[in-house]
Amino acid sequence: MRARKRSQASRILNNLRIIDSAVDQYAIENNKKTNDPVGTADWTSYVKKGSSLYNTGSSVFRTAYGSQTVDQIPRVPSSDYNVLSDVAGTGFWSPYGP
């Protein structure tokens, strides 16, 4: 059970990295500036088509990552963090922590 939860945490962490890159790419291509909002449909268009993240914009627990903001690091959803806190503490999530 612990290994499964750690794998889920790793997947969420990887999703946050992908979202961060997707928001940056969207901002560059659309001349957005710091603190501009980026809707879910906008950043998901910059992730691999057909992937779970592209299709749902959600975590492995179906928690929506939601809209993001240019030049702000996406954060692990608090409900996901709470579920995984026994296998992935604050240090694990850096810099995407709660």
Secondary structure, DSSP 8 states (H G I E B T S, - for coil): -HHHHHHHHHHHHHHHHHHHHHHHHHHHHTT--TT-EE-HHHHHTTS-TTSHHHHHSB-TT--B---EETTS-----HHHHHHHTTTS-HHHHTTS--
